Amino acid sequence: MNKDVDAYFIDGCGRCPQGGTPDCKVHKWTNELKFLRHIIQDCGLTEQAKWGVPCYTFRGKNMFILSAFVNYCSVNFFKGSLLNDPKNILQKPGENSQATRVIRVTNLDEIKALEADIKAFIYQAIELEKAGLKVDYKKNPEPIPEELETKMANDPIFKNAFEALTRGRQRGYILYFSAPKQSKTRESRIEKCVEKILNGQGLHDK
């Protein structure tokens, strides 16, 4: 067992004020997340805490993470768009997501029914990594500021949340982040909006 990951089940990811309290979203899905973890640990990956959540790697490459949300918990595959999915189990976090695909679950019975499929996706992901395959990203019609690209590259949870926003909300943030001339100001604007983005809100939502 990984003590850093064990702490996640006690205190959550620490990214919102509910972290470490009974209201933390992790506590809503404790049994589901633990069972998902049990399935994953059978597949021989390295387990560690990254971005405050359980992350699983192969040969130093990030493969997927476990996440807890208000309405579900999920396994998020970073290169999920490359996975063969004949049963259409994998979903896009948002309409504009290019690489990430998620498995959303809400109860133990659902996870038990998907156990073989989840392991199959994990083994597929390992083979993709061995083959060195990469996602061919399409250019965003709205130029993304470098500071936002860096933030998403370093924080997959934030990236998933941003990609899950509607196109209009994404565009609003991109225009707002791009406006300042100084990089530090752009970075500051992004950091001030992180919580709203993680909550699925637009720039002007309250």
C-alpha positions as CSV (number, residue, x, y, z in Angstrom):
1,M,0.0,0.0,0.0
2,N,1.1,3.6,-0.8
3,K,0.8,5.8,2.3
4,D,0.4,8.9,0.2
5,V,-2.5,7.3,-1.6
6,D,-3.9,6.0,1.6
7,A,-4.1,9.6,2.8
8,Y,-6.3,10.4,-0.1
9,F,-9.0,8.2,1.3
10,I,-8.8,10.1,4.6
11,D,-8.3,13.7,3.6
12,G,-9.3,13.8,-0.1
13,C,-7.3,15.6,-2.7
14,G,-7.0,18.9,-0.7
15,R,-8.0,21.0,-3.7
16,C,-11.2,22.5,-2.1
17,P,-12.3,23.7,1.3
18,Q,-14.1,20.4,2.0
19,G,-10.8,18.5,2.0
20,G,-10.2,16.6,5.3
21,T,-13.9,17.1,6.3
22,P,-16.9,14.7,6.3
23,D,-18.2,16.7,3.3
24,C,-15.2,15.8,1.1
25,K,-16.4,14.1,-2.2
26,V,-14.0,11.2,-1.6
27,H,-16.0,10.1,1.4
28,K,-19.1,9.8,-0.7
29,W,-17.4,7.1,-2.9
30,T,-15.1,5.4,-0.3
31,N,-16.2,1.9,-1.1
32,E,-16.3,2.4,-4.8
33,L,-12.8,4.0,-5.0
34,K,-11.3,1.3,-2.8
35,F,-12.7,-1.4,-5.0
36,L,-11.4,0.3,-8.1
37,R,-8.0,0.6,-6.4
38,H,-8.1,-3.1,-5.6
39,I,-8.8,-3.9,-9.3
40,I,-6.0,-1.7,-10.5
41,Q,-3.4,-3.0,-8.1
42,D,-3.8,-6.4,-9.7
43,C,-2.4,-5.0,-13.0
44,G,1.2,-4.4,-11.9
45,L,1.4,-0.6,-12.2
46,T,3.2,1.8,-10.0
47,E,0.9,3.7,-7.6
48,Q,1.6,7.1,-6.3
49,A,-0.2,10.3,-5.3
50,K,-0.1,13.1,-8.0
51,W,-2.2,16.3,-8.1
52,G,-3.6,15.0,-4.8
53,V,-5.2,11.9,-6.3
54,P,-4.2,8.3,-6.9
55,C,-2.2,8.1,-10.1
56,Y,-0.9,4.9,-11.9
57,T,2.2,4.9,-14.0
58,F,4.1,2.5,-16.3
59,R,7.8,3.0,-16.8
60,G,7.5,6.5,-15.4
61,K,4.6,7.4,-17.7
62,N,1.3,8.6,-16.3
63,M,-1.4,6.2,-17.4
64,F,-4.6,7.2,-15.5
65,I,-5.9,8.6,-12.2
66,L,-8.8,7.9,-9.9
67,S,-11.1,10.9,-9.2
68,A,-14.1,11.6,-7.0
69,F,-16.8,14.0,-8.1
70,V,-20.2,15.0,-6.8
71,N,-22.3,12.6,-8.9
72,Y,-19.8,9.9,-9.7
73,C,-16.3,8.6,-9.3
74,S,-14.1,7.7,-12.2
75,V,-11.0,6.2,-13.8
76,N,-9.5,8.8,-16.2
77,F,-7.2,7.4,-19.0
78,F,-4.8,10.1,-20.3
79,K,-4.6,8.4,-23.8
80,G,-8.1,7.0,-23.7
81,S,-8.9,8.1,-27.2
82,L,-6.4,5.4,-28.4
83,L,-8.1,2.6,-26.6
84,N,-10.3,0.0,-28.4
85,D,-13.8,0.3,-26.9
86,P,-16.3,-1.9,-28.7
87,K,-18.8,-1.6,-25.8
88,N,-18.7,2.2,-25.7
89,I,-17.8,2.2,-22.0
90,L,-15.4,5.1,-22.2
91,Q,-16.7,8.6,-22.3
92,K,-15.3,12.0,-23.1
93,P,-14.9,14.3,-20.0
94,G,-16.3,17.1,-22.2
95,E,-17.4,17.6,-25.8
96,N,-14.0,19.1,-26.7
97,S,-11.8,16.4,-25.0
98,Q,-9.3,15.0,-27.5
99,A,-7.2,12.5,-25.5
100,T,-8.8,11.8,-22.1
101,R,-11.5,9.2,-21.7
102,V,-13.2,8.2,-18.5
103,I,-15.2,5.4,-16.9
104,R,-17.8,6.9,-14.6
105,V,-19.4,4.7,-11.9
106,T,-21.8,5.3,-9.1
107,N,-22.0,2.0,-7.2
108,L,-20.2,-1.3,-6.4
109,D,-22.4,-3.5,-8.5
110,E,-21.6,-1.4,-11.6
111,I,-17.8,-1.7,-10.9
112,K,-18.0,-5.4,-10.4
113,A,-19.8,-5.8,-13.7
114,L,-17.1,-3.7,-15.4
115,E,-14.1,-5.3,-13.6
116,A,-12.9,-7.4,-16.6
117,D,-13.4,-4.4,-19.0
118,I,-11.5,-2.1,-16.7
119,K,-8.5,-4.5,-16.5
120,A,-8.7,-4.9,-20.3
121,F,-8.4,-1.2,-20.8
122,I,-5.5,-1.0,-18.4
123,Y,-3.6,-3.8,-20.2
124,Q,-4.4,-2.0,-23.5
125,A,-3.0,1.2,-22.1
126,I,0.2,-0.6,-21.1
127,E,0.6,-2.0,-24.6
128,L,0.0,1.5,-26.1
129,E,2.8,2.9,-23.9
130,K,5.2,0.1,-24.8
131,A,4.5,0.9,-28.5
132,G,5.2,4.6,-27.9
133,L,1.9,5.7,-29.4
134,K,0.8,9.3,-29.0
135,V,-2.5,11.2,-29.4
136,D,-2.6,13.3,-32.6
137,Y,-4.1,16.6,-31.2
138,K,-6.2,18.8,-33.4
139,K,-5.5,22.5,-33.2
140,N,-7.9,24.5,-31.1
141,P,-9.7,27.1,-33.1
142,E,-9.2,29.6,-30.2
143,P,-5.4,30.0,-29.5
144,I,-4.7,28.8,-26.0
145,P,-2.2,30.9,-24.0
146,E,1.0,29.2,-23.1
147,E,0.3,29.6,-19.4
148,L,-3.0,27.7,-19.7
149,E,-1.3,24.9,-21.7
150,T,1.3,24.6,-19.0
151,K,-1.3,24.5,-16.3
152,M,-3.2,21.7,-18.1
153,A,0.0,19.8,-18.8
154,N,1.0,19.8,-15.1
155,D,-2.5,19.3,-13.7
156,P,-4.6,16.6,-15.4
157,I,-7.6,17.1,-13.0
158,F,-7.7,20.8,-14.0
159,K,-7.3,19.8,-17.7
160,N,-10.2,17.3,-17.4
161,A,-12.4,20.0,-15.8
162,F,-11.5,22.6,-18.4
163,E,-12.2,20.2,-21.3
164,A,-15.5,19.3,-19.7
165,L,-16.7,22.9,-19.9
166,T,-18.9,23.9,-22.8
167,R,-17.2,25.4,-25.8
168,G,-18.6,28.9,-24.9
169,R,-17.3,28.7,-21.3
170,Q,-13.9,27.5,-22.6
171,R,-13.7,30.4,-25.0
172,G,-14.7,32.9,-22.3
173,Y,-11.8,31.8,-20.1
174,I,-9.3,31.6,-23.0
175,L,-10.1,35.2,-24.0
176,Y,-9.9,36.4,-20.4
177,F,-6.6,34.6,-19.8
178,S,-5.1,35.8,-23.0
179,A,-5.8,39.5,-22.6
180,P,-3.0,40.6,-20.2
181,K,0.4,41.3,-21.9
182,Q,2.4,40.0,-18.9
183,S,2.8,36.3,-18.4
184,K,2.6,36.7,-14.6
185,T,-0.8,38.4,-14.9
186,R,-2.0,35.6,-17.2
187,E,-0.9,33.0,-14.7
188,S,-2.5,34.9,-11.8
189,R,-5.8,35.0,-13.7
190,I,-5.7,31.3,-14.3
191,E,-5.0,30.5,-10.6
192,K,-7.9,32.7,-9.5
193,C,-10.3,30.8,-11.7
194,V,-9.1,27.2,-10.9
195,E,-11.9,26.6,-8.3
196,K,-14.6,27.8,-10.6
197,I,-13.3,25.6,-13.5
198,L,-13.1,22.6,-11.2
199,N,-16.7,23.2,-10.2
200,G,-17.8,23.4,-13.9
201,Q,-18.6,27.1,-13.8
202,G,-18.1,29.7,-16.5
203,L,-16.2,32.9,-15.9
204,H,-19.2,34.9,-14.9
205,D,-21.2,32.2,-13.1
206,K,-21.8,32.7,-9.4
